[in-house]
């Protein structure tokens, strides 16, 4: 079959310029994370401190469950809201973990946490509305601006205070246009965990004002210290104003399985379920069986991962403290830290030169907001040997720079 330029099969003349895209799509930036990763792919001997992907494999029982589902022919469509047993397992797990009442009707299965966040940000943010986000913020935040006339109000935090927000500043930013506030704890790109007082104050104020709380808790099981984790599930007065999202990607080291979920009130789940039908219809069926096994099975693999991330975190904090031109802090969760460079630095320029001249791939801070222009995101989801190797290259290179 051949296509004649400028002429459709029906004989209708088409513009040689091609598709005229929705302006909201044109406005979306290309992910700086992927830009760095793609640049590194063209090089040899690169040490990656870039992509947020566990270097562990999924637990063996989870792999076996996936293979078993395929060999037994469980590869057909599942119910659009997700495998019923998986929804029940997730509700039971979080209900027990946080001592709250949840049922399967409070859970919707999605294609990873990203789809869950996409639906939350485009579904709960109304045209002309405003969504409050705490910067640094993951690049997915730009999706909120695809809603016609919607804007993002950013609350800036810094490495000097461990990227902790002042809850009163968040509350003071709420106004008549505010329709949602987005929270990410533990955070990407910072690894920062918000204390219960911060979470509770923001959730309470948002609920009182009829503002949706969208809580990205994809790293909720990667808690590196003994401080109890404050989930929005335990800080919001009710599920009616909350959309909590998470996934199996980080906890069970299976990002390619693309299984995530939303937890909310039954009314909210029903609304999101309708939206979900037009996006992915249903999720990967064998992967859902694998995640079901992950929740039902023994959790020793998760504990082992957390223990190793803790070792890496402790070492990388030491290495940052010993490295010229980097100012660090102690992240409490996930597997990220984002030290700052000297004031006035251009993180994109630094990250690209660092990659080209030393073969160490990091992510420029300005990928996560204009206020982060003088910072680098470092992922320690790689071995201690690789981390040591990276800093053996980075430290002398940074010592030679003039900022």
N, C-alpha and C positions, 0 to 999 in steps of 0.2 A: 504493500500500500504506500503510495506517495502522497505527500501533502504539497499543494501548490501555494507558494508564498503569496499572501494577500487575498486568497480566495478560500472560503470554507467549503466543505462538501456540498452544502445547500446552495452554493453560488453567491453567498453574501460576502461582500468585500470586508476585510478585516484590517485594522490598523497595523502597519508594519512595526509600530512601537510595542506591540504585544498587549499584555493584560494591564489594565489600569487598576491597581490594587486599592483596597480600602486604605485611606490615609493612616488609620491606626496601625495597620500592618507595616506600612512604609516607615512609620516612626519607631518601630521596634529596633533596638540595636542588635548587632551580631554579638553573641556572648563573648566577652573578653576571655573567659575561661577556656572556651573552645578555640579561640584564636591562638592562645598560648600553646595549648595542647597540639593544635595542628602545626604550628611552627616547629615545635619540638619533634614532631613525627618525621620531619625532613632532615633531622640531625642524627648523628651516631653518638653513643656513650652519653646519654642524657640521664641525669638523676632526677626523678620526679618527686617534687614536694608540692604537687599541683592538684591533681584530681582527687575529689573526696570519695574514694572507693576503697572499701576494705581489701587488704591484701590476703585475707584469710579466705578459705573456701567455706561453703555452707556446711552445717553439721551433716555427717554421713547419713543419718536417718532421714534427713530432709531430702537429700539427693535420691535416696532409695524410694521415697514416697513419690517423687516426681517420675522416676523411671517406671515405677509400678503403675502409676496412673496412665502413662502412655501405653505400656504393654497390655494393660487391661482394657484399652480402648476408651478411656475416659477423656476424650479429646473433642467432644461435641460442645455446643453452646450450653452454658449454665444459665441459671436465672439472672436477669439483668442486674439485680441488686447484689449478686454474688452467691457463691456456694452457701446454702443455708447453714451447714455445719460449721463453716469458717466464720460466718457472722456470729453464730452462737459462741464459738470458741473465743473470739476477740472480745465479745461482750463479757463473757465469764472471766477472762484474764484480767481485763482492766477493772471490772467490778470488784474482783478479789484484791487486786493490787492497791486500789485506792479506796476500798470500802464504800463503794457507791452502787446504786441500783441501775443496771443496764440490761437490756435485752437485745436480741438479734435485730429488732426493729430500730435500734439506735445506731446501727452500723451499716455503712454502704461500702462495698468493695470497689476499688478504682484501679486504674493503670498507674501504679506508683503514687507517691505523694504529690508529684508534680500535677497530675490530672486533678487530684483532689483540691490542690491550691488554685489551679486554673478555674475550676468551677466556683470555688468560694469567692475568688477575687472578681470574677466577671458576673457572678450571680448576686452577691450581696452588696456590691458597689453600684449605686444607682447613677443614671446619667446626671452629670453636673455635680455629683457628690465628691466627697473628699475622704481619703483613707489615710490614717496615721500609720506611719512605719518608723521603726527605730533603726537608724543608720549607725553602722554598716548593715546593709540588708541584701539578701540573696538576689541575684539578677532576675528571678521570676517576678519580682515586685513590679516590673514594667508592664506586666499583663493588666494590672489595674487600670492603666492609662488607655487601654483599648476600649473601655467604656466611654461613650461620647461625652466629652466635657469633664470627665473625672480627673481629679488631680491627686497627687501624693503630697502629704505634709510630713516632712522628715524631722525626726527628733535626733539630733546629732549626739553621739557618744564618742569617747576617745580611749586610746590604749592606756593613757596615763591613769584613768580610773577603772581600768579593766573592762571598758565598754559597758559599764553599768548605767542604765538610764535613771534619771530622777523621775519617779512616778508622778510627782506633782506637775512636772513639765509636760508629761504626756496628757494628764488630765486637763491642764490649762489649755492645751491645743484643741480640745474637743469643742465643737461649735455646731450651729444649726445645719451646716452642710455635711458634717461628719457622719458617715454611714458605717464605717468599719475601722477597727484598729487591728493591725497585724502584729503578732508576737511570735518570736522564734527563740525558744530556750529549751535546751542548749542551742547556741546560735551557730549558724554558718554565715559569715566566715570567721567568727571570733572564738567559738567554744565557750562563750560566756553563759552562765546559768543565772537567771534572775532569782533572788530570794523570794520567799513566800510573801513578805510584806509588799514587795513591788508588784508581783503578779496579782495578789488579792486586791490591792488598791486600784490598779488599772481595770481589772475585770469588774469590780463592783461599780466603779464610776461609769464604765461603758454600759453596763446593764441598766443602771438607773436612768440613763439618757436614751435608751433604745438603740444603742450602737452595737453592731455585731462585733464579737471578738473572734478573730480568725487566728488560731494558734497552731503553728507549724511545730509539731513535736516529733519529727522524724528521728531525732537523736535522743529520745526520751529514755532509752535503756542504757545509753553510754554515759553514765554518770561516774566520774572518776574519784570523787571524794565522798566522805561519809555524810555530808549534809543532805537531809531528805529533799527529794526533788519536788518542786511545786508545779504540778500540772494544772493547766487551766480547767481541767475536769474537776479539780478539787477547789479551785479558787473562784469560779463563776457561780453566782447565786442559783442559776438554773441552766439547763441545756438549751433553753429556748433562744438565748442570744449568743450561743457558742457554736463554732465550727472547728472541731479539733481534727487535725490530719496527721497521719503517720504512715509508716510502711515497713516492710520486711527487709528493705534494701540494706540498711546499715546494721540493724540488730542481728540479723541472721546471715549477713554477708552474701546476699543474693540480689544485687541491684539489677541484674539483667532479667530477673524473673518478672519485674514490673508489677508487683502486687502492693497496693496501698489501701488505705481506708479512711473514711470520715466517721467520726462519732459526734452525734448531735441529738436533738430531740426528734421524736418520731415524725413530727410535722416537717421539720427541716430536711430530714432524710427523704421523706416522700417528695419534697420539691426538688431536691438534688437528684433523686432517682430519675425523675422525668428528664432533667437536663442530661444526665449521664447516658440515657438511651440514645441520644443523638450524637454522642461523641465516640464512645467505644462499644456500645451495645452490651458487651459482656467482656470479662477478662479471661486471660489465659487459663484454661481449665486445669491442666496438669499442675501449673504453678500454684493454683489455689489449693489443690490437694497437698502440695509440698508445704505451703505455709500453714495449713491446718496441722500437719505433723509437727511443724516447728513450734506452734503454740501448745500442742498437747504433749510434746515430748519433754525430756529432761533438758534443763536450761544451763547445763554445765559449760557448753561451748560459748554461750554469751558471757558467762562469768570469766572464762579464760580470756576472751577477747578484751574485756574491760580491764582485766589485770595487766595485759600486755600494753594496752593503750596508756594506762597509768604510768608504766615504766617509761614509755616513749615520751609522754608529756613531761615527766620529771626531768628527763635528760635534755629535751629540747629547750626547756625553760633555762637550764644551766648554760646550754650552748648559746642561746640568744644573749644572755647576760654577759657572756665572754666575747661577743662579736661587736666590733666597732660599728657605730652608726645605726644600731638597732636598739629600740626601747621596748621591752616586753612586759609581760604580766603572767599570771598563772591561770590558764583557762580551766574551767571546772568540768567540762564535758565535751562530747563529740571527739573529733580528732583534728581540730584546727587551732591555730594561734595566728594572730595578725599583729606582729610588732610594727611599730612606727619607725620610719626613716627620719632624718633631720627635717625640720620644718622647711617647706618650700620645695621639697623633692618632687620629681615627676615619677610616680611609681611605674607607669607604663614604660618609660624610657629605661628606668633602672632594671625592671624585670626582663625586658628584651635584651639589654646589654649583658645582664647576668647570664641569661640563657646562651647567647651567642659566644660569650667569652669564657664561660666556665662550664657550660653544659648542665647547669642546675635550673630546673623549671619551677618557678613559683607563679603566683597569680597577682597581678597589680591590684592594689587596694581600690583604685578608682573604679574597678568593676562593680564595687558595692556601694558607690555613692561618691559625690564630689568631695565630701569632707575627708575621704580616705585616700586622697591623692598621694599622701606621703606615708604609705603603708604597704606591706606585702603579706598576702595570705600564704601561710605555710601549712601543708597537710602532713600529719605524721601517721597517715594510714599506709605506711611502708616500714620496712624493717629498720632496726636500730643501726645495722651496718650501713644501710643506704643513707640514713640520717647523718651518721658520722661522716660518711664520704662526702655528702653535700656540703656540710659545714667546713670540711677541710678545704674545699674549693671556695666557698663563699667568704669565709672570714678574711683571708689575705686579700681577696678581691675588694671587699668593702673597705678594708684598711687603706687601700690605694686611692679611693674615690675622694673627690672634692665636692662637698655639697654646699 
